Amino acid sequence: MPIGPTTYFRKGRVFVDRETCIQAFRENIRNSGNLEYNVLFYHGIAGIGKSKLQKELQKILDEEYPEILWAAIDLNTKIYREVGTFLIALRNKIQEKYKSKFYLFNIAHAIYWKKLHPEILLLEQNYPLIKEGGFFSKIVNVLNEFGPAHTKLIIDIINNAPDNIRRFFKKQAIDINVLTAMEAPEMEKLLPGFFAADFTSYLGTNSKAYIFIDTYEALWEGLRNNGSFHEKDEWIRGNLIPNMLGVSWIICRREKLLWVPECDSDWDMYLEQHSVDELPESYCTEFLEDCGIENKDIRDIIIKASEGVPFYLNLSVDTYEKIGKNRQPVSEDFGKTQKEIFNTFVKYLNNKEIRALKVLSVPNYWDRALFEILMKKFDSGYPAGAFSELIKFSFIKKDTDGKCSVHQLMRKSLKEFHDPADRKNIHKYLLGFYIKKIEKIDIKAITPEHEIALTEAFYHAKESLEAEELCEWFISVSDPFDRAAFWQLITPMYEEILQIIEAELGPKHPDVANSLNNLAGLYRQIGEYEKSLPLYQKALEMVEKKLGQQHPNTVTIKNNYNRLLSEMGEKNEEK
């Protein structure tokens, strides 16, 4: 990205597509009163626009449903991933907008926090909007001076509080003696329940409320291999949501939620999941045009490189705007892999997972067997038996045949930040892996699996062999397919080899003439005489100049050329 001053405030960019996701939200609003618990979940790869989608849904509530209460928490903020700080932050957002009271939760949290940090003074300002009659100031003073053990003093303060506070606590099935006797870890498990009791008491039975949680995957950052996978969000899934009857939850995460069936099959009734997919080309175009990118060539380059990921589009618009301050942007400025993309994709992954993904980004696809081979062979540190865990990531695509691949934009990013020597070694290994599948092949028994093996071997050969080696290797390995008349399969490969040789060795290299001859022969075999003729002519001209007319190579190419002319004559006579 070009150097330039940071743009802190910029014009809002158009929101495009996502009609399906928005329609699901509107239906959820209409039906939210029909369920005790209600979770609408959106999942998709990093940068796909889940946060922007949440903002759009919140805008709908503000503009069309002002009577609905809502609050939002983004777990990208690290301190919010702990139970206590999450609930304090959510409480603050609700109090700021709606002036609701959290009597029970505030007392429980203050006692919990003092047990957790006995050496640090509680601050009254951390518990706003419950200062009636100095009620909470007195509780803070007691906890700071005597600690949570002096239960009687806390009960006396409650009993002498204003009438509305005393009435509230009489309705709660909570014993302050039991609460103060608990250890901090026990209390932490109860905090969501206390929060829910206060909130639902304020909300009542006839009102609607939505709570948005973004970046839900952050709960697992650095903890993925510690303990049970599902214990990380147990306090939300098993405690907070079930206790907040009538509240609807909008949660966004990279991966699909697996609450059903791995946690409780009952969630099947209350959990609705939607994928946030790549933007279609038409919407990418609409977005870029709205952002002022009028040059179609530049738009096309950006769209192709973006793979439909909005974050990439936004970064490209930033680049366009910064360049535009100094000169006219040109096509060559765009289509590159940007470090911000890589950083966004690998955020919340550990080093072993990143290493494993770099290895897995080398093959076009892999199944369980190849996954295990690569994890062991290239010492990723990632468990070879953890295939099922890895494919849960949103950037892993799995088809109906069990073949897995890394999302193309992430794959490009991984390649950009992967040591070239290491990547080349993996390509060489995979070349050998696929060659073994077509060794000593019977030309009468070539199967689709053999065709796939040749295609994959060719891909890895291009990445690991020098041009001359590639040409020599392919002539040998493709021979059975040539003899078996699989010309449609190998012709595009020869076309690509010709381009590689001309680019790397120069247009006058001997291998160019050989490749021209081979490719012309394939075109002749499939009846593409118009394509074959100029290639033979070019090859013949090259070898005659370099080797002379009597050289065996020259004679061979001339014979092939004459055979083509003969066949073309017969074809013309048939017409």
C-alpha positions as CSV (number, residue, x, y, z in Angstrom):
1,M,0.0,0.0,0.0
2,P,1.4,3.5,-0.8
3,I,2.6,5.7,2.0
4,G,0.2,8.4,3.0
5,P,-1.5,10.1,5.9
6,T,-4.0,8.0,7.9
7,T,-7.6,8.7,7.0
8,Y,-9.4,8.8,10.4
9,F,-12.8,9.9,9.0
10,R,-14.0,9.0,5.5
11,K,-17.2,8.9,3.6
12,G,-19.2,5.8,4.4
13,R,-19.0,3.2,1.7
14,V,-22.1,1.6,0.1
15,F,-23.4,-1.6,1.6
16,V,-24.1,-4.1,-1.1
17,D,-25.7,-7.6,-1.3
18,R,-26.5,-9.7,1.8
19,E,-30.3,-9.7,1.0
20,T,-30.6,-13.3,2.2
21,C,-28.9,-12.4,5.6
22,I,-31.0,-9.3,6.0
23,Q,-34.2,-11.1,5.1
24,A,-33.4,-13.8,7.8
25,F,-33.0,-10.9,10.3
26,R,-36.4,-9.4,9.4
27,E,-38.1,-12.7,9.7
28,N,-36.4,-13.2,13.1
29,I,-37.9,-9.9,14.3
30,R,-41.3,-11.0,13.2
31,N,-41.0,-14.4,14.9
32,S,-38.8,-13.5,17.9
33,G,-41.8,-13.7,20.4
34,N,-42.5,-17.3,19.5
35,L,-39.4,-18.8,21.1
36,E,-37.9,-18.8,24.6
37,Y,-34.4,-18.6,23.3
38,N,-33.4,-17.3,19.9
39,V,-30.0,-17.2,18.3
40,L,-29.4,-16.0,14.7
41,F,-25.9,-16.9,13.7
42,Y,-23.9,-15.6,10.7
43,H,-20.6,-17.3,9.8
44,G,-18.0,-16.7,7.1
45,I,-14.3,-16.2,6.5
46,A,-12.3,-13.3,7.8
47,G,-12.9,-10.1,5.8
48,I,-16.2,-11.3,4.3
49,G,-18.2,-8.5,5.9
50,K,-19.8,-9.9,9.0
51,S,-19.1,-6.8,11.1
52,K,-20.5,-4.6,8.4
53,L,-23.6,-6.8,8.3
54,Q,-24.1,-6.4,12.0
55,K,-23.9,-2.6,11.6
56,E,-26.5,-2.8,8.9
57,L,-28.9,-4.9,11.1
58,Q,-28.5,-2.4,13.9
59,K,-29.3,0.4,11.5
60,I,-32.5,-1.5,10.6
61,L,-33.5,-1.6,14.3
62,D,-32.7,2.1,14.8
63,E,-34.7,3.2,11.8
64,E,-37.5,0.8,11.6
65,Y,-37.9,-0.7,15.1
66,P,-36.9,2.1,17.6
67,E,-39.0,0.4,20.3
68,I,-36.6,-2.6,20.3
69,L,-33.7,-2.4,22.8
70,W,-30.3,-3.5,21.5
71,A,-26.7,-3.6,22.5
72,A,-23.5,-4.9,20.9
73,I,-20.2,-6.3,22.1
74,D,-17.1,-7.1,19.9
75,L,-14.9,-9.8,21.3
76,N,-12.0,-8.5,19.2
77,T,-11.4,-6.4,22.3
78,K,-9.4,-8.8,24.4
79,I,-10.7,-7.8,27.8
80,Y,-14.3,-8.6,26.8
81,R,-13.5,-12.3,26.5
82,E,-13.6,-12.7,30.3
83,V,-17.0,-13.3,31.9
84,G,-16.8,-10.4,34.3
85,T,-15.5,-7.7,31.9
86,F,-17.9,-8.9,29.1
87,L,-20.9,-8.4,31.4
88,I,-19.6,-5.1,32.7
89,A,-19.1,-3.8,29.2
90,L,-22.6,-5.0,28.1
91,R,-24.1,-3.5,31.2
92,N,-22.5,-0.2,30.5
93,K,-23.8,-0.1,26.9
94,I,-27.3,-0.9,28.0
95,Q,-27.2,1.6,30.9
96,E,-25.9,4.3,28.6
97,K,-28.7,3.9,26.1
98,Y,-31.6,2.8,28.3
99,K,-30.8,3.8,31.9
100,S,-31.6,0.3,33.2
101,K,-30.6,-0.8,36.7
102,F,-28.4,-3.8,37.5
103,Y,-28.7,-4.0,41.3
104,L,-28.2,-7.7,41.8
105,F,-25.4,-8.0,39.2
106,N,-23.5,-5.0,40.5
107,I,-23.4,-6.3,44.1
108,A,-22.5,-9.8,42.9
109,H,-19.8,-8.5,40.6
110,A,-18.3,-6.2,43.3
111,I,-18.1,-9.1,45.8
112,Y,-16.6,-11.3,43.0
113,W,-14.1,-8.7,42.0
114,K,-13.0,-8.0,45.6
115,K,-12.5,-11.7,46.1
116,L,-10.4,-11.9,43.0
117,H,-8.4,-8.7,43.7
118,P,-8.4,-8.2,47.5
119,E,-5.5,-5.8,47.4
120,I,-7.1,-3.4,44.9
121,L,-9.7,-0.8,46.0
122,L,-13.1,-0.9,44.3
123,L,-14.1,2.2,42.4
124,E,-17.6,3.5,42.8
125,Q,-17.6,4.9,39.3
126,N,-17.3,1.4,37.9
127,Y,-20.9,0.8,39.1
128,P,-22.9,3.8,37.7
129,L,-26.5,4.7,38.0
130,I,-27.3,3.0,41.3
131,K,-26.4,5.7,43.8
132,E,-29.9,6.1,45.2
133,G,-29.4,7.3,48.8
134,G,-25.7,6.5,48.7
135,F,-26.7,2.8,48.6
136,F,-23.9,1.5,46.5
137,S,-21.3,3.9,47.9
138,K,-21.9,2.2,51.3
139,I,-21.4,-1.3,49.8
140,V,-18.2,-0.3,48.1
141,N,-16.9,1.2,51.3
142,V,-17.7,-1.9,53.3
143,L,-16.1,-4.2,50.7
144,N,-13.0,-2.0,50.6
145,E,-12.7,-1.7,54.3
146,F,-13.8,-5.1,55.6
147,G,-13.8,-7.4,52.5
148,P,-16.7,-9.6,51.3
149,A,-16.7,-11.7,54.6
150,H,-18.8,-9.0,56.5
151,T,-22.1,-10.2,55.2
152,K,-24.2,-8.6,57.9
153,L,-23.0,-5.1,57.0
154,I,-24.0,-5.7,53.4
155,I,-27.4,-7.0,54.4
156,D,-28.0,-4.0,56.7
157,I,-27.2,-1.6,53.8
158,I,-29.7,-3.4,51.6
159,N,-32.4,-3.4,54.3
160,N,-31.9,0.3,54.8
161,A,-31.9,1.1,51.0
162,P,-34.7,3.1,49.3
163,D,-38.0,1.2,48.9
164,N,-37.5,0.3,45.3
165,I,-34.2,-1.4,46.0
166,R,-35.5,-3.3,49.0
167,R,-38.5,-4.5,47.0
168,F,-36.2,-5.6,44.2
169,F,-34.0,-7.7,46.5
170,K,-37.0,-9.3,48.2
171,K,-38.1,-10.7,44.8
172,Q,-34.7,-12.3,44.2
173,A,-34.0,-15.9,45.2
174,I,-30.5,-15.0,46.4
175,D,-29.0,-15.3,49.8
176,I,-26.2,-12.8,50.4
177,N,-24.7,-15.1,53.0
178,V,-24.3,-17.9,50.4
179,L,-23.0,-15.4,47.9
180,T,-20.2,-14.0,50.1
181,A,-19.2,-17.5,51.2
182,M,-18.4,-18.6,47.7
183,E,-15.0,-18.5,46.1
184,A,-14.4,-16.3,43.0
185,P,-14.4,-19.2,40.5
186,E,-17.8,-20.3,41.8
187,M,-19.2,-16.8,41.7
188,E,-17.9,-16.3,38.1
189,K,-20.2,-19.1,37.0
190,L,-23.2,-17.3,38.5
191,L,-22.5,-13.8,37.2
192,P,-24.3,-14.4,33.8
193,G,-27.3,-15.5,35.8
194,F,-27.3,-12.4,38.0
195,F,-26.9,-10.2,34.9
196,A,-29.8,-12.0,33.2
197,A,-32.1,-11.6,36.2
198,D,-31.5,-7.8,36.3
199,F,-31.9,-7.4,32.6
200,T,-35.1,-9.4,32.2
201,S,-36.5,-7.7,35.2
202,Y,-35.9,-4.4,33.5
203,L,-37.1,-5.6,30.1
204,G,-40.4,-7.1,31.3
205,T,-42.4,-9.7,29.3
206,N,-43.7,-7.6,26.5
207,S,-40.6,-5.9,25.2
208,K,-38.1,-7.2,22.6
209,A,-34.3,-6.9,22.8
210,Y,-31.4,-7.9,20.7
211,I,-27.8,-8.5,21.8
212,F,-25.1,-8.6,19.1
213,I,-21.8,-10.4,19.6
214,D,-19.1,-10.0,17.0
215,T,-15.8,-11.9,16.5
216,Y,-17.1,-14.8,18.5
217,E,-14.1,-16.9,17.4
218,A,-11.8,-14.7,19.6
219,L,-13.0,-16.7,22.7
220,W,-10.7,-19.5,21.5
221,E,-7.6,-17.3,20.9
222,G,-4.6,-19.1,22.4
223,L,-6.9,-21.6,24.1
224,R,-7.9,-23.9,21.3
225,N,-5.8,-26.8,22.6
226,N,-6.5,-26.2,26.3
227,G,-9.3,-28.3,27.7
228,S,-12.6,-29.0,25.9
229,F,-13.4,-27.0,22.8
230,H,-16.9,-26.1,23.9
231,E,-16.1,-25.1,27.4
232,K,-14.7,-21.7,26.1
233,D,-18.2,-20.4,25.4
234,E,-20.1,-22.4,28.0
235,W,-20.9,-19.3,30.0
236,I,-22.7,-17.7,27.1
237,R,-24.3,-20.8,25.6
238,G,-25.2,-22.6,28.8
239,N,-25.8,-19.7,31.3
240,L,-26.3,-16.3,29.8
241,I,-28.6,-17.1,26.8
242,P,-30.9,-19.6,28.6
243,N,-31.4,-17.2,31.5
244,M,-32.4,-14.2,29.3
245,L,-35.8,-15.2,28.1
246,G,-37.2,-13.1,25.3
247,V,-33.8,-11.8,24.2
248,S,-32.7,-12.5,20.7
249,W,-29.0,-13.0,20.0
250,I,-27.1,-12.1,16.8
251,I,-23.7,-13.8,16.8
252,C,-21.0,-13.6,14.2
253,R,-18.1,-16.0,13.9
254,R,-15.8,-17.3,11.2
255,E,-16.7,-20.9,11.7
256,K,-20.2,-22.5,11.9
257,L,-21.4,-23.1,15.4
258,L,-21.5,-26.8,16.4
259,W,-23.8,-26.5,19.4
260,V,-25.9,-29.1,17.5
261,P,-25.2,-32.0,18.0
262,E,-21.9,-31.6,19.9
263,C,-23.4,-29.7,22.9
264,D,-27.2,-30.2,23.1
265,S,-29.6,-31.2,20.4
266,D,-32.2,-28.9,21.8
267,W,-30.4,-26.0,20.3
268,D,-31.7,-27.2,16.9
269,M,-35.0,-25.5,17.9
270,Y,-33.5,-22.2,18.8
271,L,-30.4,-21.8,16.6
272,E,-30.6,-20.5,13.0
273,Q,-27.4,-20.3,11.0
274,H,-26.6,-18.5,7.8
275,S,-23.4,-18.4,5.7
276,V,-22.0,-15.0,4.7
277,D,-20.6,-15.8,1.3
278,E,-18.3,-14.1,-1.2
279,L,-19.8,-11.1,-3.1
280,P,-21.0,-11.8,-6.7
281,E,-19.1,-9.9,-9.4
282,S,-22.0,-7.6,-10.0
283,Y,-22.0,-6.4,-6.4
284,C,-18.2,-6.0,-6.4
285,T,-18.6,-3.8,-9.5
286,E,-21.4,-1.8,-7.9
287,F,-19.2,-1.2,-4.8
288,L,-16.1,-0.1,-6.7
289,E,-18.1,2.2,-9.0
290,D,-19.8,3.8,-5.9
291,C,-16.3,4.4,-4.5
292,G,-15.3,6.3,-7.6
293,I,-13.2,3.7,-9.5
294,E,-14.4,4.4,-13.0
295,N,-11.6,2.6,-14.9
296,K,-13.0,-0.8,-15.9
297,D,-9.6,-2.5,-16.3
298,I,-8.7,-1.5,-12.7
299,R,-12.0,-2.7,-11.4
300,D,-11.6,-6.0,-13.2
301,I,-8.2,-6.6,-11.7
302,I,-9.4,-5.8,-8.2
303,I,-12.4,-8.0,-8.5
304,K,-10.5,-11.0,-9.8
305,A,-7.9,-10.7,-7.0
306,S,-10.5,-10.1,-4.3
307,E,-12.2,-13.5,-4.8
308,G,-15.3,-11.7,-3.7
309,V,-14.0,-10.7,-0.2
310,P,-15.2,-7.2,0.8
311,F,-12.1,-6.5,3.0
312,Y,-9.9,-6.9,0.0
313,L,-12.1,-4.5,-2.0
314,N,-11.9,-1.9,0.8
315,L,-8.1,-2.2,1.0
316,S,-8.0,-1.7,-2.8
317,V,-10.2,1.4,-2.6
318,D,-7.9,2.8,0.1
319,T,-4.9,2.2,-2.2
320,Y,-6.8,3.9,-5.1
321,E,-7.6,6.9,-3.0
322,K,-4.0,7.3,-1.6
323,I,-2.4,7.0,-5.1
324,G,-5.0,9.3,-6.5
325,K,-3.7,12.1,-4.3
326,N,-0.4,12.2,-6.2
327,R,-1.1,10.7,-9.6
328,Q,-3.6,8.8,-11.8
329,P,-3.9,5.2,-10.6
330,V,-3.0,2.5,-13.2
331,S,-3.8,-1.2,-13.5
332,E,-0.3,-2.2,-12.4
333,D,-1.0,-0.7,-9.0
334,F,-3.6,-3.4,-8.1
335,G,-4.1,-7.1,-7.8
336,K,-1.3,-7.7,-5.4
337,T,-1.5,-9.7,-2.2
338,Q,-1.7,-7.3,0.8
339,K,-0.2,-8.0,4.2
340,E,-3.4,-6.8,5.9
341,I,-5.2,-9.7,4.2
342,F,-2.7,-12.3,5.6
343,N,-2.8,-10.8,9.1
344,T,-6.6,-10.8,9.1
345,F,-6.8,-14.4,8.0
346,V,-4.3,-15.8,10.6
347,K,-5.5,-13.7,13.5
348,Y,-6.6,-16.0,16.3
349,L,-4.5,-18.9,14.9
350,N,-1.5,-20.3,16.7
351,N,1.9,-20.9,15.0
352,K,1.3,-24.6,14.5
353,E,-2.0,-23.9,12.8
354,I,-0.4,-21.3,10.5
355,R,2.4,-23.6,9.7
356,A,0.0,-26.4,8.8
357,L,-2.0,-24.1,6.6
358,K,1.1,-23.0,4.7
359,V,1.9,-26.6,4.0
360,L,-1.7,-27.3,3.0
361,S,-1.9,-24.3,0.7
362,V,0.7,-26.0,-1.6
363,P,-1.6,-28.7,-3.1
364,N,-4.7,-27.7,-5.0
365,Y,-6.7,-30.0,-2.7
366,W,-6.1,-32.8,-0.1
367,D,-8.1,-35.5,1.6
368,R,-7.6,-37.0,5.1
369,A,-4.9,-39.4,3.9
370,L,-2.8,-36.7,2.2
371,F,-3.3,-34.4,5.1
372,E,-1.8,-36.9,7.5
373,I,1.1,-37.6,5.2
374,L,1.9,-33.8,4.8
375,M,1.6,-33.1,8.6
376,K,4.1,-35.9,9.4
377,K,6.5,-35.3,6.5
378,F,6.9,-31.6,6.9
379,D,6.9,-31.4,10.7
380,S,4.2,-28.8,11.0
381,G,3.7,-29.5,14.7
382,Y,0.0,-29.8,14.0
383,P,-1.4,-33.2,15.0
384,A,-1.7,-35.6,12.1
385,G,-4.9,-36.9,13.6
386,A,-6.6,-33.5,13.9
387,F,-8.1,-33.5,10.4
388,S,-11.7,-33.2,11.7
389,E,-10.7,-30.1,13.8
390,L,-8.9,-28.3,10.9
391,I,-11.7,-28.6,8.4
392,K,-14.0,-26.8,10.8
393,F,-12.2,-23.5,9.9
394,S,-14.3,-21.3,7.7
395,F,-11.5,-20.9,5.2
396,I,-11.4,-24.6,4.5
397,K,-13.6,-25.7,1.7
398,K,-14.8,-29.3,1.5
399,D,-16.6,-30.9,-1.5
400,T,-18.9,-33.9,-1.6
401,D,-16.0,-36.2,-2.4
402,G,-14.2,-35.3,0.8
403,K,-11.6,-33.2,-1.0
404,C,-10.5,-30.1,1.0
405,S,-8.8,-26.9,-0.1
406,V,-7.9,-23.5,1.4
407,H,-9.9,-20.5,0.3
408,Q,-8.2,-19.0,-2.7
409,L,-7.6,-15.5,-1.3
410,M,-6.1,-17.0,1.9
411,R,-4.1,-19.5,-0.2
412,K,-2.5,-16.6,-2.2
413,S,-1.7,-14.8,1.1
414,L,-0.1,-17.9,2.6
415,K,2.0,-18.4,-0.5
416,E,3.2,-14.8,-0.3
417,F,4.4,-15.2,3.3
418,H,5.8,-18.8,2.9
419,D,9.5,-19.4,2.6
420,P,10.1,-20.2,-1.2
421,A,12.6,-23.0,-0.5
422,D,10.2,-24.7,1.8
423,R,7.3,-24.3,-0.5
424,K,9.4,-25.7,-3.4
425,N,10.3,-28.8,-1.4
426,I,6.7,-29.5,-0.7
427,H,5.9,-29.1,-4.4
428,K,8.7,-31.6,-5.2
429,Y,7.3,-34.1,-2.7
430,L,3.8,-33.8,-4.1
431,L,5.2,-34.2,-7.7
432,G,6.7,-37.5,-6.6
433,F,3.4,-38.4,-4.8
434,Y,1.3,-38.0,-8.0
435,I,3.9,-39.6,-10.3
436,K,3.7,-42.8,-8.4
437,K,0.0,-43.0,-9.3
438,I,0.7,-43.0,-13.0
439,E,3.9,-45.1,-13.1
440,K,3.8,-48.1,-15.5
441,I,0.3,-47.2,-16.5
442,D,-1.5,-49.5,-18.9
443,I,-2.7,-47.3,-21.8
444,K,-5.8,-49.6,-22.1
445,A,-6.8,-49.0,-18.5
446,I,-6.4,-45.2,-17.9
447,T,-9.0,-44.0,-15.4
448,P,-10.3,-40.6,-14.3
449,E,-8.0,-41.0,-11.2
450,H,-5.0,-41.3,-13.6
451,E,-6.1,-38.1,-15.4
452,I,-6.3,-36.2,-12.1
453,A,-2.9,-37.5,-11.1
454,L,-1.3,-36.3,-14.3
455,T,-3.0,-32.9,-13.9
456,E,-1.8,-32.5,-10.3
457,A,1.7,-33.8,-11.1
458,F,1.9,-31.2,-13.9
459,Y,0.9,-28.4,-11.5
460,H,3.6,-29.4,-9.0
461,A,6.2,-29.9,-11.8
462,K,5.7,-26.3,-13.0
463,E,6.4,-25.1,-9.5
464,S,9.4,-27.3,-8.7
465,L,11.3,-28.0,-12.0
466,E,13.3,-25.7,-14.3
467,A,12.0,-25.1,-17.8
468,E,14.3,-27.7,-19.5
469,E,13.6,-30.3,-16.8
470,L,9.8,-29.6,-17.1
471,C,9.9,-30.1,-20.9
472,E,11.8,-33.4,-20.7
473,W,9.8,-34.7,-17.8
474,F,6.4,-34.0,-19.5
475,I,7.4,-35.6,-22.8
476,S,8.1,-38.8,-20.9
477,V,5.2,-38.8,-18.4
478,S,2.5,-37.8,-21.0
479,D,3.6,-40.4,-23.6
480,P,1.1,-43.1,-22.4
481,F,-1.7,-40.6,-22.5
482,D,-0.7,-39.5,-26.0
483,R,-0.7,-43.2,-27.2
484,A,-4.0,-43.7,-25.5
485,A,-5.4,-40.7,-27.5
486,F,-6.0,-38.5,-24.4
487,W,-5.2,-35.5,-26.5
488,Q,-7.8,-33.2,-25.1
489,L,-6.2,-33.7,-21.7
490,I,-2.5,-33.1,-22.5
491,T,-2.9,-30.4,-25.2
492,P,-3.5,-27.5,-22.8
493,M,-0.5,-28.7,-20.8
494,Y,1.8,-28.6,-23.9
495,E,0.4,-25.1,-24.6
496,E,1.5,-24.0,-21.2
497,I,4.9,-25.6,-21.4
498,L,5.5,-23.8,-24.7
499,Q,4.8,-20.5,-23.0
500,I,7.1,-21.3,-20.0
501,I,10.0,-22.3,-22.3
502,E,9.7,-19.3,-24.5
503,A,9.5,-17.0,-21.5
504,E,12.4,-18.6,-19.5
505,L,14.7,-19.9,-22.2
506,G,14.0,-17.6,-25.1
507,P,12.1,-18.1,-28.3
508,K,15.2,-19.6,-30.1
509,H,16.0,-22.4,-27.6
510,P,15.9,-25.9,-29.1
511,D,13.3,-27.0,-26.6
512,V,10.9,-24.4,-28.2
513,A,11.1,-26.2,-31.6
514,N,10.5,-29.6,-29.9
515,S,7.5,-28.2,-28.0
516,L,6.1,-26.6,-31.1
517,N,6.4,-29.9,-32.9
518,N,4.7,-31.8,-30.1
519,L,1.9,-29.3,-29.7
520,A,1.4,-29.2,-33.5
521,G,1.1,-33.0,-33.5
522,L,-1.6,-32.8,-30.8
523,Y,-3.6,-30.2,-32.7
524,R,-3.3,-32.5,-35.8
525,Q,-4.6,-35.5,-33.9
526,I,-7.7,-33.6,-32.7
527,G,-8.4,-32.1,-36.2
528,E,-7.3,-28.5,-35.3
529,Y,-5.3,-28.2,-38.6
530,E,-5.5,-24.4,-38.6
531,K,-3.6,-24.3,-35.3
532,S,-1.2,-27.1,-36.2
533,L,0.0,-25.7,-39.5
534,P,1.7,-22.5,-38.3
535,L,3.4,-24.3,-35.4
536,Y,4.9,-26.9,-37.7
537,Q,6.0,-24.1,-40.0
538,K,7.7,-22.2,-37.1
539,A,9.4,-25.3,-35.7
540,L,10.7,-26.3,-39.2
541,E,12.1,-22.8,-39.8
542,M,13.9,-22.9,-36.5
543,V,15.5,-26.3,-36.9
544,E,16.5,-25.7,-40.5
545,K,18.4,-22.6,-39.5
546,K,20.0,-24.1,-36.4
547,L,20.5,-27.7,-37.3
548,G,20.4,-27.8,-41.1
549,Q,18.1,-29.7,-43.4
550,Q,19.7,-33.1,-43.0
551,H,19.6,-33.2,-39.2
552,P,17.3,-36.0,-37.8
553,N,15.2,-33.5,-35.9
554,T,14.7,-31.4,-39.0
555,V,13.7,-34.5,-41.0
556,T,11.2,-35.6,-38.3
557,I,9.5,-32.2,-38.2
558,K,9.4,-32.0,-42.0
559,N,7.8,-35.4,-42.3
560,N,5.2,-34.4,-39.7
561,Y,4.6,-31.1,-41.6
562,N,4.1,-33.0,-44.9
563,R,1.8,-35.5,-43.3
564,L,-0.4,-32.5,-42.1
565,L,-0.4,-31.0,-45.6
566,S,-1.5,-34.4,-47.0
567,E,-4.3,-34.7,-44.4
568,M,-5.4,-31.1,-45.1
569,G,-5.5,-31.9,-48.8
570,E,-7.7,-34.9,-48.2
571,K,-9.9,-32.9,-46.0
572,N,-10.3,-30.2,-48.6
573,E,-11.1,-32.9,-51.3
574,E,-13.9,-34.2,-49.0
575,K,-15.4,-30.8,-48.9
